[in-house]
Amino acid sequence: MSAGQGSAGNVLAAICSFFIPGLGQLVQGRFWIALVMFVLAAILWIVWLGWIIHLWSILDAAMFKPKA
């Protein structure tokens, strides 16, 4: 499977992040950024700004390019 932007893995990760911020990063094996995105989104949803982190999580998962 090809890795990088537009790959099936990234599409799946973006879909996962659509439902739960950070889940796509976790699927990609990036635990710490997944934790940061999940916690930030949870905190910011309290003041209705969690959508910013939520969108960032989706875009980050979709455009992730693993290091060679």
Helices and strands as residue ranges (DSSP letters): H 8-19, H 23-27, H 31-45, H 50-63
